């Protein structure tokens, strides 16, 4: 299984989406974000790509409830 491993996106939605899009094109089947995602809305830039998303909270993490909810919904796709 190929994994898209990203971290420290700090709400840079365009860059995060670009990285995940490229990884998906190279065969990634899942996204693992290793901290510092910040705002839950940042996840919306990659949920449309249809990959399950797993997140690890960092020291710059915003709304944990909504981050977890959006990530969990990505796994149902």
Secondary structure, 3 states (H helix, E strand, C coil): CEEEEECCCCCCHHHHHHHHHHHHHCCEEEEEEECCCECHHHHHHHHCCCCEEEEECCCCECCHHHHHHHHHHHHHC
